[in-house]
Amino acid sequence: MLGETVDKEFTTVEDVAHTALFLATFPSNALTGQSIVVSHGWRMD
């Protein structure tokens, strides 16, 4: 599975938490209802 990621790393709980914190503190109302994928480029087909 790691071979299919961009940087050969798994997404961690910390990665998701940092993204959530960034989005929660983003100084704009323009991001509403957006999908943010935190996956290091890995996806299931």
C-alpha positions as CSV (number, residue, x, y, z in Angstrom):
1,M,0.0,0.0,0.0
2,L,2.8,2.4,0.7
3,G,4.1,2.0,-2.8
4,E,1.0,3.7,-4.1
5,T,1.4,6.8,-1.9
6,V,3.2,10.0,-3.1
7,D,5.8,10.0,-0.3
8,K,5.7,6.4,0.9
9,E,4.1,7.3,4.2
10,F,0.8,6.3,5.9
11,T,-1.6,9.1,6.9
12,T,-1.4,9.5,10.7
13,V,-3.9,10.7,13.3
14,E,-1.6,13.7,13.7
15,D,-1.9,14.5,9.9
16,V,-5.7,14.5,10.2
17,A,-5.6,16.6,13.4
18,H,-3.2,19.2,11.8
19,T,-5.5,19.5,8.8
20,A,-8.6,19.9,11.0
21,L,-6.8,22.6,13.0
22,F,-5.7,24.4,9.9
23,L,-9.2,24.4,8.5
24,A,-10.8,25.4,11.8
25,T,-8.5,28.4,12.0
26,F,-8.4,29.4,8.3
27,P,-9.3,33.1,8.3
28,S,-11.9,33.0,5.6
29,N,-15.6,32.1,5.2
30,A,-14.9,31.0,1.6
31,L,-14.3,27.4,2.4
32,T,-17.8,26.0,3.0
33,G,-18.8,22.4,2.2
34,Q,-15.4,21.5,0.7
35,S,-14.1,17.9,0.7
36,I,-10.5,17.7,1.9
37,V,-8.7,14.4,1.3
38,V,-5.9,13.7,3.7
39,S,-4.3,10.6,2.2
40,H,-0.7,11.1,1.0
41,G,-2.1,10.5,-2.5
42,W,-3.4,7.0,-1.8
43,R,-6.8,6.0,-2.9
44,M,-8.9,2.9,-3.3
45,D,-10.3,2.0,-6.7
